[in-house]
Amino acid sequence: MIRFYFHPTPNPAKIALFLEETGLAYEVVPVDTSRGEQHTPEFRAINPNGKVPAIVDTDGPGGRETRVFDSGAILLYLAEKTGQLLGSPDNRGELLSWLFYIASGLGPFSGQAVHFQRAAPEKLPYAINRYRREAERHYGVLDKHLEGRSFIVGTSFTIVDISAWGWIDRAKFVLPGSDDPLASFRNIKRWFQSIDERPAVDKARKVGSDHLFKKEVDEETRRALFPSNCVGLVARGIDDYCQRWEKMMSKFALYVPLQAKPGMEKQVADFLRSAVPLVDAEAGTISWFAIQEGPSSFAIFDTFNDEAGRDAHLNGKVAAALMEKVKAGDMFTKTPEIHKLEILADKLPK
Ligand SMILES: N[C@@H](CCC(=O)N[C@@H](CS)C(=O)NCC(=O)O)C(=O)O
């Protein structure tokens, strides 16, 4: 039996299609990533990367439970386990090449193209252009390869078709702006239509439909899906802090990188140490804290602990002290991030 950790998004969709194609027995475990369920310790024990899909094979090698995470790895694992959808052994090189091309290229670039065009709080032309063009370039590579072919590898349907289907199915989000995003990729379009007509696709699309996944995108969703936007330490993987701060993640509200002016590194470090107390997180009194990220780069964090008026007061005092230094212009380089601090300093009680 396969326990299938699922959310209705492109990477889990691939596994849903594999399971429906092969008829392997499975049980869906919904993981509502918009509610942050991917960050629980129980789920991290199955996928330390905190993303779906993941599976637990209750009858893994030697009859032991085996976890597998990352869609490409799961497809390979299940194909090898069942001996299905691997194509001919002669084509193993091609199969692995295209599988990894999707896992490390087409998929991630498509994901980032969607993020910067739809989800990012600011519309950044450089990022949009970079990821959209790279997604298009990957589409172009696949389109050229599919000329005269019915399947990506060899002459039969394989896990590579499944893997590509998961992302090409989202073309309208990856390449928005036209009614037919595949119009200029006619080989992909023909291939996609033929895959999409398979009876298992219909069933795969229904997986998890009996579960109510959160749809609205609010602050909780943004923190759950994009923790690196507000939790610098978690993103940087400082383990000790990670463990402590992940628990408190919902409290994080602000991360401001600060750049010391050349030659002012020591003064900045001393100032931050005095102005931004490093108090004990567990005691629940923390409000602001600072870390040194590089020789001249620092960052301050704010947990916005609204529960105590005392913290709001401290916020205001710290922000005001920082702003004074920023305005004086002798310690910090004025980076774009500073404006976040300015906005905050104005709002908080002095
Ligand atoms: N490389 C991974 C990527 C997995 C991934 O990004 N999953 C998304 C859904 S398609 C997810 O879990 N997002 C929630 C999050 O990032 O917190 C794979 O291929 O499985």
The ligand as a Gaussian input file, in Angstrom:
#p B3LYP/6-31G(d) Opt

LIG

0 1
 N       11.203000      19.076000      -6.520000
 C        9.949000      18.818000      -5.867000
 C        9.133000      20.081000      -5.801000
 C        7.905000      19.915000      -4.947000
 C        7.091000      21.178000      -4.839000
 O        7.551000      22.279000      -5.128000
 N        5.855000      20.988000      -4.423000
 C        4.947000      22.083000      -4.250000
 C        3.587000      21.701000      -4.866000
 S        3.744000      21.463000      -6.611000
 C        4.754000      22.352000      -2.769000
 O        4.799000      21.444000      -1.960000
 N        4.558000      23.605000      -2.397000
 C        4.345000      23.993000      -1.037000
 C        5.546000      24.666000      -0.455000
 O        6.515000      24.951000      -1.189000
 O        5.530000      24.964000       0.747000
 C        9.185000      17.725000      -6.624000
 O        9.381000      17.583000      -7.823000
 O        8.416000      17.005000      -5.994000

